[in-house]
């Protein structure tokens, strides 16, 4: 049994490092940021936001607690993950690596929950299907004003 762990642990470490390097290269090639930065001409920018997505069924199992950043520009809404969650499979699992043109946004509604309010954003994906996600923002009124402007 010791021989198995002597081989398995180093192999897993090498596999993890390889996965991290590949995901960094992949993000850089796709011109996606590793770290959250406010975009130029940002009307709204908030970090360490919570939320969950129901864009795909697999996204429902991944609640993002205090690891999202949200920005609104005159033309787009962007929701992304903070580093190190930008690496490996986390963007696909959570569904939060989004840049949505404002023209594709169907609705932005506030919903009051048991403990705090949420903002629910519905949008059309490139296939024309309506999808949604929920964000727990500390500055919801500013977010709504930014979404209305521009």
CNS distance restraints for C-alpha pairs under 8 A (distance, minus, plus):
assign (resid   1 and name CA) (resid   5 and name CA) 6.70 0.50 0.50
assign (resid   2 and name CA) (resid   6 and name CA) 6.10 0.50 0.50
assign (resid   3 and name CA) (resid   7 and name CA) 6.41 0.50 0.50
assign (resid   4 and name CA) (resid   8 and name CA) 5.88 0.50 0.50
assign (resid   5 and name CA) (resid   9 and name CA) 5.69 0.50 0.50
assign (resid   6 and name CA) (resid  10 and name CA) 7.03 0.50 0.50
assign (resid   7 and name CA) (resid  11 and name CA) 6.22 0.50 0.50
assign (resid   8 and name CA) (resid  12 and name CA) 6.14 0.50 0.50
assign (resid   9 and name CA) (resid  13 and name CA) 6.29 0.50 0.50
assign (resid  10 and name CA) (resid  14 and name CA) 6.19 0.50 0.50
assign (resid  11 and name CA) (resid  15 and name CA) 6.12 0.50 0.50
assign (resid  12 and name CA) (resid  16 and name CA) 6.06 0.50 0.50
assign (resid  13 and name CA) (resid  17 and name CA) 6.22 0.50 0.50
assign (resid  14 and name CA) (resid  18 and name CA) 6.07 0.50 0.50
assign (resid  15 and name CA) (resid  19 and name CA) 6.09 0.50 0.50
assign (resid  16 and name CA) (resid  20 and name CA) 6.23 0.50 0.50
assign (resid  17 and name CA) (resid  21 and name CA) 6.21 0.50 0.50
assign (resid  18 and name CA) (resid  22 and name CA) 6.11 0.50 0.50
assign (resid  19 and name CA) (resid  23 and name CA) 6.11 0.50 0.50
assign (resid  19 and name CA) (resid  88 and name CA) 6.44 0.50 0.50
assign (resid  20 and name CA) (resid  24 and name CA) 6.23 0.50 0.50
assign (resid  20 and name CA) (resid  87 and name CA) 6.47 0.50 0.50
assign (resid  20 and name CA) (resid  88 and name CA) 6.11 0.50 0.50
assign (resid  21 and name CA) (resid  25 and name CA) 6.25 0.50 0.50
assign (resid  22 and name CA) (resid  26 and name CA) 6.00 0.50 0.50
assign (resid  23 and name CA) (resid  27 and name CA) 6.14 0.50 0.50
assign (resid  23 and name CA) (resid  87 and name CA) 5.55 0.50 0.50
assign (resid  23 and name CA) (resid  88 and name CA) 5.22 0.50 0.50
assign (resid  24 and name CA) (resid  28 and name CA) 6.19 0.50 0.50
assign (resid  24 and name CA) (resid  34 and name CA) 7.60 0.50 0.50
assign (resid  24 and name CA) (resid  87 and name CA) 6.56 0.50 0.50
assign (resid  25 and name CA) (resid  29 and name CA) 6.08 0.50 0.50
assign (resid  26 and name CA) (resid  30 and name CA) 6.23 0.50 0.50
assign (resid  27 and name CA) (resid  31 and name CA) 6.12 0.50 0.50
assign (resid  27 and name CA) (resid  32 and name CA) 5.12 0.50 0.50
assign (resid  27 and name CA) (resid  33 and name CA) 6.86 0.50 0.50
assign (resid  27 and name CA) (resid  34 and name CA) 7.22 0.50 0.50
assign (resid  28 and name CA) (resid  32 and name CA) 5.87 0.50 0.50
assign (resid  28 and name CA) (resid  33 and name CA) 7.02 0.50 0.50
assign (resid  28 and name CA) (resid  34 and name CA) 7.92 0.50 0.50
assign (resid  34 and name CA) (resid  82 and name CA) 7.52 0.50 0.50
assign (resid  34 and name CA) (resid  83 and name CA) 5.99 0.50 0.50
assign (resid  34 and name CA) (resid  84 and name CA) 7.80 0.50 0.50
assign (resid  34 and name CA) (resid  86 and name CA) 6.03 0.50 0.50
assign (resid  34 and name CA) (resid  87 and name CA) 7.80 0.50 0.50
assign (resid  35 and name CA) (resid  82 and name CA) 6.08 0.50 0.50
assign (resid  35 and name CA) (resid  83 and name CA) 5.54 0.50 0.50
assign (resid  35 and name CA) (resid  86 and name CA) 7.95 0.50 0.50
assign (resid  36 and name CA) (resid  47 and name CA) 7.98 0.50 0.50
assign (resid  36 and name CA) (resid  69 and name CA) 6.74 0.50 0.50
assign (resid  36 and name CA) (resid  80 and name CA) 7.76 0.50 0.50
assign (resid  36 and name CA) (resid  81 and name CA) 7.63 0.50 0.50
assign (resid  36 and name CA) (resid  82 and name CA) 5.97 0.50 0.50
assign (resid  36 and name CA) (resid  83 and name CA) 7.59 0.50 0.50
assign (resid  38 and name CA) (resid  42 and name CA) 6.53 0.50 0.50
assign (resid  38 and name CA) (resid  45 and name CA) 6.16 0.50 0.50
assign (resid  38 and name CA) (resid  71 and name CA) 6.86 0.50 0.50
assign (resid  39 and name CA) (resid  71 and name CA) 7.35 0.50 0.50
assign (resid  39 and name CA) (resid  73 and name CA) 7.52 0.50 0.50
assign (resid  40 and name CA) (resid  73 and name CA) 7.92 0.50 0.50
assign (resid  41 and name CA) (resid  73 and name CA) 6.00 0.50 0.50
assign (resid  41 and name CA) (resid  74 and name CA) 7.40 0.50 0.50
assign (resid  42 and name CA) (resid  71 and name CA) 6.59 0.50 0.50
assign (resid  42 and name CA) (resid  72 and name CA) 5.76 0.50 0.50
assign (resid  42 and name CA) (resid  73 and name CA) 4.62 0.50 0.50
assign (resid  42 and name CA) (resid  74 and name CA) 7.44 0.50 0.50
assign (resid  43 and name CA) (resid  71 and name CA) 7.50 0.50 0.50
assign (resid  43 and name CA) (resid  72 and name CA) 5.51 0.50 0.50
assign (resid  43 and name CA) (resid  73 and name CA) 5.28 0.50 0.50
assign (resid  43 and name CA) (resid  74 and name CA) 6.90 0.50 0.50
assign (resid  43 and name CA) (resid 146 and name CA) 5.60 0.50 0.50
assign (resid  44 and name CA) (resid  70 and name CA) 7.75 0.50 0.50
assign (resid  44 and name CA) (resid  71 and name CA) 5.35 0.50 0.50
assign (resid  44 and name CA) (resid  72 and name CA) 5.02 0.50 0.50
assign (resid  44 and name CA) (resid  73 and name CA) 7.07 0.50 0.50
assign (resid  44 and name CA) (resid 142 and name CA) 7.07 0.50 0.50
assign (resid  44 and name CA) (resid 143 and name CA) 6.18 0.50 0.50
assign (resid  44 and name CA) (resid 146 and name CA) 6.11 0.50 0.50
assign (resid  45 and name CA) (resid  69 and name CA) 7.38 0.50 0.50
assign (resid  45 and name CA) (resid  70 and name CA) 5.66 0.50 0.50
assign (resid  45 and name CA) (resid  71 and name CA) 4.32 0.50 0.50
assign (resid  45 and name CA) (resid  72 and name CA) 6.57 0.50 0.50
assign (resid  46 and name CA) (resid  69 and name CA) 5.72 0.50 0.50
assign (resid  46 and name CA) (resid  70 and name CA) 5.36 0.50 0.50
assign (resid  46 and name CA) (resid  71 and name CA) 6.55 0.50 0.50
assign (resid  46 and name CA) (resid 137 and name CA) 7.76 0.50 0.50
assign (resid  46 and name CA) (resid 139 and name CA) 7.91 0.50 0.50
assign (resid  47 and name CA) (resid  66 and name CA) 7.98 0.50 0.50
assign (resid  47 and name CA) (resid  67 and name CA) 7.74 0.50 0.50
assign (resid  47 and name CA) (resid  68 and name CA) 6.26 0.50 0.50
assign (resid  47 and name CA) (resid  69 and name CA) 4.27 0.50 0.50
assign (resid  47 and name CA) (resid  70 and name CA) 6.45 0.50 0.50
assign (resid  48 and name CA) (resid  65 and name CA) 7.93 0.50 0.50
assign (resid  48 and name CA) (resid  66 and name CA) 4.30 0.50 0.50
assign (resid  48 and name CA) (resid  67 and name CA) 5.00 0.50 0.50
assign (resid  48 and name CA) (resid  68 and name CA) 5.27 0.50 0.50
assign (resid  48 and name CA) (resid  69 and name CA) 5.87 0.50 0.50
assign (resid  48 and name CA) (resid  82 and name CA) 7.82 0.50 0.50
assign (resid  49 and name CA) (resid  65 and name CA) 6.96 0.50 0.50
assign (resid  49 and name CA) (resid  66 and name CA) 4.69 0.50 0.50
assign (resid  49 and name CA) (resid  67 and name CA) 6.00 0.50 0.50
assign (resid  49 and name CA) (resid  68 and name CA) 4.80 0.50 0.50
assign (resid  49 and name CA) (resid  69 and name CA) 5.88 0.50 0.50
assign (resid  49 and name CA) (resid  70 and name CA) 7.39 0.50 0.50
assign (resid  49 and name CA) (resid 135 and name CA) 7.09 0.50 0.50
assign (resid  49 and name CA) (resid 136 and name CA) 6.18 0.50 0.50
assign (resid  49 and name CA) (resid 137 and name CA) 5.87 0.50 0.50
assign (resid  49 and name CA) (resid 138 and name CA) 7.83 0.50 0.50
assign (resid  50 and name CA) (resid  63 and name CA) 7.68 0.50 0.50
assign (resid  50 and name CA) (resid  64 and name CA) 5.31 0.50 0.50
assign (resid  50 and name CA) (resid  65 and name CA) 4.41 0.50 0.50
assign (resid  50 and name CA) (resid  66 and name CA) 4.63 0.50 0.50
assign (resid  50 and name CA) (resid  67 and name CA) 6.42 0.50 0.50
assign (resid  50 and name CA) (resid  68 and name CA) 6.13 0.50 0.50
assign (resid  50 and name CA) (resid 135 and name CA) 5.93 0.50 0.50
assign (resid  50 and name CA) (resid 136 and name CA) 5.18 0.50 0.50
assign (resid  50 and name CA) (resid 137 and name CA) 7.18 0.50 0.50
assign (resid  51 and name CA) (resid  63 and name CA) 6.14 0.50 0.50
assign (resid  51 and name CA) (resid  64 and name CA) 5.27 0.50 0.50
assign (resid  51 and name CA) (resid  65 and name CA) 6.55 0.50 0.50
assign (resid  51 and name CA) (resid  68 and name CA) 7.61 0.50 0.50
assign (resid  51 and name CA) (resid 133 and name CA) 7.41 0.50 0.50
assign (resid  51 and name CA) (resid 134 and name CA) 5.32 0.50 0.50
assign (resid  51 and name CA) (resid 135 and name CA) 4.27 0.50 0.50
assign (resid  51 and name CA) (resid 136 and name CA) 5.69 0.50 0.50
assign (resid  52 and name CA) (resid  59 and name CA) 7.39 0.50 0.50
assign (resid  52 and name CA) (resid  60 and name CA) 6.81 0.50 0.50
assign (resid  52 and name CA) (resid  62 and name CA) 6.67 0.50 0.50
assign (resid  52 and name CA) (resid  63 and name CA) 4.88 0.50 0.50
assign (resid  52 and name CA) (resid  64 and name CA) 5.94 0.50 0.50
assign (resid  52 and name CA) (resid  94 and name CA) 7.10 0.50 0.50
assign (resid  52 and name CA) (resid 133 and name CA) 5.88 0.50 0.50
assign (resid  52 and name CA) (resid 134 and name CA) 5.47 0.50 0.50
assign (resid  52 and name CA) (resid 135 and name CA) 6.79 0.50 0.50
assign (resid  53 and name CA) (resid  59 and name CA) 5.70 0.50 0.50
assign (resid  53 and name CA) (resid  60 and name CA) 6.14 0.50 0.50
assign (resid  53 and name CA) (resid  62 and name CA) 7.92 0.50 0.50
assign (resid  53 and name CA) (resid  63 and name CA) 7.80 0.50 0.50
assign (resid  53 and name CA) (resid  94 and name CA) 6.67 0.50 0.50
assign (resid  53 and name CA) (resid  95 and name CA) 6.02 0.50 0.50
assign (resid  53 and name CA) (resid  96 and name CA) 7.23 0.50 0.50
assign (resid  53 and name CA) (resid 132 and name CA) 6.50 0.50 0.50
assign (resid  53 and name CA) (resid 133 and name CA) 4.16 0.50 0.50
assign (resid  53 and name CA) (resid 134 and name CA) 6.24 0.50 0.50
assign (resid  54 and name CA) (resid  59 and name CA) 5.66 0.50 0.50
assign (resid  54 and name CA) (resid  60 and name CA) 5.46 0.50 0.50
assign (resid  54 and name CA) (resid  95 and name CA) 7.83 0.50 0.50
assign (resid  54 and name CA) (resid 131 and name CA) 6.91 0.50 0.50
assign (resid  54 and name CA) (resid 132 and name CA) 5.93 0.50 0.50
assign (resid  54 and name CA) (resid 133 and name CA) 5.77 0.50 0.50
assign (resid  55 and name CA) (resid  59 and name CA) 6.59 0.50 0.50
assign (resid  55 and name CA) (resid  95 and name CA) 6.57 0.50 0.50
assign (resid  55 and name CA) (resid 131 and name CA) 5.26 0.50 0.50
assign (resid  55 and name CA) (resid 132 and name CA) 6.04 0.50 0.50
assign (resid  55 and name CA) (resid 133 and name CA) 6.99 0.50 0.50
assign (resid  56 and name CA) (resid  60 and name CA) 7.36 0.50 0.50
assign (resid  56 and name CA) (resid  95 and name CA) 7.52 0.50 0.50
assign (resid  58 and name CA) (resid  62 and name CA) 7.74 0.50 0.50
assign (resid  58 and name CA) (resid  93 and name CA) 6.55 0.50 0.50
assign (resid  58 and name CA) (resid  94 and name CA) 7.88 0.50 0.50
assign (resid  59 and name CA) (resid  92 and name CA) 7.88 0.50 0.50
assign (resid  59 and name CA) (resid  93 and name CA) 5.57 0.50 0.50
assign (resid  59 and name CA) (resid  94 and name CA) 4.92 0.50 0.50
assign (resid  59 and name CA) (resid  95 and name CA) 5.73 0.50 0.50
assign (resid  60 and name CA) (resid  94 and name CA) 7.69 0.50 0.50
assign (resid  61 and name CA) (resid  94 and name CA) 7.93 0.50 0.50
assign (resid  62 and name CA) (resid  93 and name CA) 6.55 0.50 0.50
assign (resid  62 and name CA) (resid  94 and name CA) 5.22 0.50 0.50
assign (resid  63 and name CA) (resid  94 and name CA) 7.18 0.50 0.50
assign (resid  64 and name CA) (resid  68 and name CA) 6.98 0.50 0.50
assign (resid  64 and name CA) (resid  94 and name CA) 7.23 0.50 0.50
assign (resid  67 and name CA) (resid  81 and name CA) 5.79 0.50 0.50
assign (resid  67 and name CA) (resid  82 and name CA) 5.47 0.50 0.50
assign (resid  67 and name CA) (resid  85 and name CA) 7.59 0.50 0.50
assign (resid  68 and name CA) (resid  79 and name CA) 6.83 0.50 0.50
assign (resid  68 and name CA) (resid  80 and name CA) 5.56 0.50 0.50
assign (resid  68 and name CA) (resid  81 and name CA) 4.49 0.50 0.50
assign (resid  68 and name CA) (resid  82 and name CA) 5.77 0.50 0.50
assign (resid  68 and name CA) (resid  96 and name CA) 7.87 0.50 0.50
assign (resid  69 and name CA) (resid  79 and name CA) 5.82 0.50 0.50
assign (resid  69 and name CA) (resid  80 and name CA) 5.44 0.50 0.50
assign (resid  69 and name CA) (resid  81 and name CA) 6.11 0.50 0.50
assign (resid  69 and name CA) (resid  82 and name CA) 6.70 0.50 0.50
assign (resid  70 and name CA) (resid  77 and name CA) 7.50 0.50 0.50
assign (resid  70 and name CA) (resid  78 and name CA) 5.75 0.50 0.50
assign (resid  70 and name CA) (resid  79 and name CA) 4.63 0.50 0.50
assign (resid  70 and name CA) (resid  80 and name CA) 6.65 0.50 0.50
assign (resid  71 and name CA) (resid  77 and name CA) 5.97 0.50 0.50
assign (resid  71 and name CA) (resid  78 and name CA) 5.21 0.50 0.50
assign (resid  71 and name CA) (resid  79 and name CA) 6.62 0.50 0.50
assign (resid  72 and name CA) (resid  76 and name CA) 5.90 0.50 0.50
assign (resid  72 and name CA) (resid  77 and name CA) 4.64 0.50 0.50
assign (resid  72 and name CA) (resid  78 and name CA) 6.34 0.50 0.50
assign (resid  72 and name CA) (resid 143 and name CA) 7.63 0.50 0.50
assign (resid  72 and name CA) (resid 146 and name CA) 6.46 0.50 0.50
assign (resid  72 and name CA) (resid 147 and name CA) 6.80 0.50 0.50
assign (resid  73 and name CA) (resid  77 and name CA) 6.49 0.50 0.50
assign (resid  73 and name CA) (resid 146 and name CA) 7.74 0.50 0.50
assign (resid  73 and name CA) (resid 150 and name CA) 7.55 0.50 0.50
assign (resid  74 and name CA) (resid 146 and name CA) 7.93 0.50 0.50
assign (resid  74 and name CA) (resid 149 and name CA) 6.93 0.50 0.50
assign (resid  74 and name CA) (resid 150 and name CA) 4.21 0.50 0.50
assign (resid  75 and name CA) (resid 101 and name CA) 5.88 0.50 0.50
assign (resid  75 and name CA) (resid 102 and name CA) 5.60 0.50 0.50
assign (resid  75 and name CA) (resid 103 and name CA) 7.90 0.50 0.50
assign (resid  75 and name CA) (resid 150 and name CA) 6.69 0.50 0.50
assign (resid  76 and name CA) (resid  99 and name CA) 6.48 0.50 0.50
assign (resid  76 and name CA) (resid 100 and name CA) 5.47 0.50 0.50
assign (resid  76 and name CA) (resid 101 and name CA) 4.35 0.50 0.50
assign (resid  76 and name CA) (resid 102 and name CA) 5.11 0.50 0.50
assign (resid  77 and name CA) (resid  98 and name CA) 7.83 0.50 0.50
assign (resid  77 and name CA) (resid  99 and name CA) 5.70 0.50 0.50
assign (resid  77 and name CA) (resid 100 and name CA) 5.16 0.50 0.50
assign (resid  77 and name CA) (resid 101 and name CA) 6.36 0.50 0.50
assign (resid  77 and name CA) (resid 102 and name CA) 6.52 0.50 0.50
assign (resid  77 and name CA) (resid 147 and name CA) 7.94 0.50 0.50
assign (resid  78 and name CA) (resid  97 and name CA) 7.70 0.50 0.50
assign (resid  78 and name CA) (resid  98 and name CA) 5.50 0.50 0.50
assign (resid  78 and name CA) (resid  99 and name CA) 4.37 0.50 0.50
assign (resid  78 and name CA) (resid 100 and name CA) 6.31 0.50 0.50
assign (resid  79 and name CA) (resid  96 and name CA) 5.93 0.50 0.50
assign (resid  79 and name CA) (resid  97 and name CA) 5.97 0.50 0.50
assign (resid  79 and name CA) (resid  98 and name CA) 5.22 0.50 0.50
assign (resid  79 and name CA) (resid  99 and name CA) 6.63 0.50 0.50
assign (resid  80 and name CA) (resid  86 and name CA) 7.90 0.50 0.50
assign (resid  80 and name CA) (resid  91 and name CA) 7.96 0.50 0.50
assign (resid  80 and name CA) (resid  96 and name CA) 5.22 0.50 0.50
assign (resid  80 and name CA) (resid  97 and name CA) 4.58 0.50 0.50
assign (resid  80 and name CA) (resid  98 and name CA) 6.28 0.50 0.50
assign (resid  81 and name CA) (resid  85 and name CA) 5.84 0.50 0.50
assign (resid  81 and name CA) (resid  86 and name CA) 5.53 0.50 0.50
assign (resid  81 and name CA) (resid  91 and name CA) 7.11 0.50 0.50
assign (resid  81 and name CA) (resid  96 and name CA) 6.48 0.50 0.50
assign (resid  81 and name CA) (resid  97 and name CA) 6.76 0.50 0.50
assign (resid  82 and name CA) (resid  86 and name CA) 6.09 0.50 0.50
assign (resid  83 and name CA) (resid  87 and name CA) 7.26 0.50 0.50
assign (resid  85 and name CA) (resid  90 and name CA) 5.72 0.50 0.50
assign (resid  85 and name CA) (resid  91 and name CA) 7.21 0.50 0.50
assign (resid  86 and name CA) (resid  90 and name CA) 6.40 0.50 0.50
assign (resid  86 and name CA) (resid  91 and name CA) 6.09 0.50 0.50
assign (resid  87 and name CA) (resid  91 and name CA) 7.41 0.50 0.50
assign (resid  89 and name CA) (resid  93 and name CA) 6.09 0.50 0.50
assign (resid  90 and name CA) (resid  94 and name CA) 5.99 0.50 0.50
assign (resid  91 and name CA) (resid  95 and name CA) 5.68 0.50 0.50
assign (resid  91 and name CA) (resid  96 and name CA) 5.59 0.50 0.50
assign (resid  91 and name CA) (resid  97 and name CA) 5.70 0.50 0.50
assign (resid  92 and name CA) (resid  96 and name CA) 7.39 0.50 0.50
assign (resid  92 and name CA) (resid  97 and name CA) 7.81 0.50 0.50
assign (resid 100 and name CA) (resid 104 and name CA) 6.69 0.50 0.50
assign (resid 100 and name CA) (resid 105 and name CA) 7.36 0.50 0.50
assign (resid 100 and name CA) (resid 123 and name CA) 7.81 0.50 0.50
assign (resid 101 and name CA) (resid 105 and name CA) 7.08 0.50 0.50
assign (resid 102 and name CA) (resid 147 and name CA) 7.70 0.50 0.50
assign (resid 104 and name CA) (resid 123 and name CA) 5.53 0.50 0.50
assign (resid 104 and name CA) (resid 124 and name CA) 5.27 0.50 0.50
assign (resid 104 and name CA) (resid 125 and name CA) 7.46 0.50 0.50
assign (resid 105 and name CA) (resid 121 and name CA) 7.38 0.50 0.50
assign (resid 105 and name CA) (resid 122 and name CA) 6.04 0.50 0.50
assign (resid 105 and name CA) (resid 123 and name CA) 4.12 0.50 0.50
assign (resid 105 and name CA) (resid 124 and name CA) 6.36 0.50 0.50
assign (resid 106 and name CA) (resid 121 and name CA) 7.71 0.50 0.50
assign (resid 106 and name CA) (resid 122 and name CA) 5.32 0.50 0.50
assign (resid 106 and name CA) (resid 123 and name CA) 4.89 0.50 0.50
assign (resid 106 and name CA) (resid 124 and name CA) 6.84 0.50 0.50
assign (resid 106 and name CA) (resid 130 and name CA) 7.81 0.50 0.50
assign (resid 107 and name CA) (resid 120 and name CA) 7.94 0.50 0.50
assign (resid 107 and name CA) (resid 121 and name CA) 5.88 0.50 0.50
assign (resid 107 and name CA) (resid 122 and name CA) 5.18 0.50 0.50
assign (resid 107 and name CA) (resid 123 and name CA) 6.95 0.50 0.50
assign (resid 108 and name CA) (resid 119 and name CA) 6.75 0.50 0.50
assign (resid 108 and name CA) (resid 120 and name CA) 5.71 0.50 0.50
assign (resid 108 and name CA) (resid 121 and name CA) 4.59 0.50 0.50
assign (resid 108 and name CA) (resid 122 and name CA) 6.45 0.50 0.50
assign (resid 108 and name CA) (resid 144 and name CA) 7.54 0.50 0.50
assign (resid 109 and name CA) (resid 119 and name CA) 5.61 0.50 0.50
assign (resid 109 and name CA) (resid 120 and name CA) 5.24 0.50 0.50
assign (resid 109 and name CA) (resid 121 and name CA) 6.61 0.50 0.50
assign (resid 110 and name CA) (resid 117 and name CA) 6.84 0.50 0.50
assign (resid 110 and name CA) (resid 118 and name CA) 5.72 0.50 0.50
assign (resid 110 and name CA) (resid 119 and name CA) 4.56 0.50 0.50
assign (resid 110 and name CA) (resid 120 and name CA) 6.28 0.50 0.50
assign (resid 111 and name CA) (resid 117 and name CA) 5.60 0.50 0.50
assign (resid 111 and name CA) (resid 118 and name CA) 5.25 0.50 0.50
assign (resid 111 and name CA) (resid 119 and name CA) 6.21 0.50 0.50
assign (resid 111 and name CA) (resid 120 and name CA) 7.19 0.50 0.50
assign (resid 112 and name CA) (resid 116 and name CA) 6.19 0.50 0.50
assign (resid 112 and name CA) (resid 117 and name CA) 4.19 0.50 0.50
assign (resid 112 and name CA) (resid 118 and name CA) 6.26 0.50 0.50
assign (resid 113 and name CA) (resid 117 and name CA) 5.28 0.50 0.50
assign (resid 113 and name CA) (resid 118 and name CA) 7.00 0.50 0.50
assign (resid 116 and name CA) (resid 136 and name CA) 7.82 0.50 0.50
assign (resid 117 and name CA) (resid 136 and name CA) 6.71 0.50 0.50
assign (resid 118 and name CA) (resid 134 and name CA) 6.37 0.50 0.50
assign (resid 118 and name CA) (resid 135 and name CA) 5.60 0.50 0.50
assign (resid 118 and name CA) (resid 136 and name CA) 4.79 0.50 0.50
assign (resid 118 and name CA) (resid 137 and name CA) 6.92 0.50 0.50
assign (resid 119 and name CA) (resid 134 and name CA) 5.65 0.50 0.50
assign (resid 119 and name CA) (resid 135 and name CA) 5.21 0.50 0.50
assign (resid 119 and name CA) (resid 136 and name CA) 6.42 0.50 0.50
assign (resid 119 and name CA) (resid 137 and name CA) 7.38 0.50 0.50
assign (resid 119 and name CA) (resid 140 and name CA) 7.15 0.50 0.50
assign (resid 120 and name CA) (resid 132 and name CA) 6.81 0.50 0.50
assign (resid 120 and name CA) (resid 133 and name CA) 5.79 0.50 0.50
assign (resid 120 and name CA) (resid 134 and name CA) 4.48 0.50 0.50
assign (resid 120 and name CA) (resid 135 and name CA) 6.46 0.50 0.50
assign (resid 121 and name CA) (resid 132 and name CA) 5.39 0.50 0.50
assign (resid 121 and name CA) (resid 133 and name CA) 5.55 0.50 0.50
assign (resid 121 and name CA) (resid 134 and name CA) 6.39 0.50 0.50
assign (resid 122 and name CA) (resid 130 and name CA) 6.48 0.50 0.50
assign (resid 122 and name CA) (resid 131 and name CA) 5.56 0.50 0.50
assign (resid 122 and name CA) (resid 132 and name CA) 4.21 0.50 0.50
assign (resid 122 and name CA) (resid 133 and name CA) 6.80 0.50 0.50
assign (resid 123 and name CA) (resid 130 and name CA) 5.40 0.50 0.50
assign (resid 123 and name CA) (resid 131 and name CA) 5.49 0.50 0.50
assign (resid 123 and name CA) (resid 132 and name CA) 6.18 0.50 0.50
assign (resid 124 and name CA) (resid 128 and name CA) 5.21 0.50 0.50
assign (resid 124 and name CA) (resid 129 and name CA) 5.26 0.50 0.50
assign (resid 124 and name CA) (resid 130 and name CA) 4.45 0.50 0.50
assign (resid 124 and name CA) (resid 131 and name CA) 6.20 0.50 0.50
assign (resid 125 and name CA) (resid 129 and name CA) 5.51 0.50 0.50
assign (resid 125 and name CA) (resid 130 and name CA) 6.42 0.50 0.50
assign (resid 125 and name CA) (resid 131 and name CA) 6.85 0.50 0.50
assign (resid 139 and name CA) (resid 143 and name CA) 6.43 0.50 0.50
assign (resid 140 and name CA) (resid 144 and name CA) 6.18 0.50 0.50
assign (resid 141 and name CA) (resid 145 and name CA) 6.21 0.50 0.50
assign (resid 142 and name CA) (resid 146 and name CA) 6.16 0.50 0.50
assign (resid 143 and name CA) (resid 147 and name CA) 6.20 0.50 0.50
assign (resid 144 and name CA) (resid 148 and name CA) 6.29 0.50 0.50
assign (resid 145 and name CA) (resid 149 and name CA) 6.29 0.50 0.50
assign (resid 146 and name CA) (resid 150 and name CA) 7.45 0.50 0.50
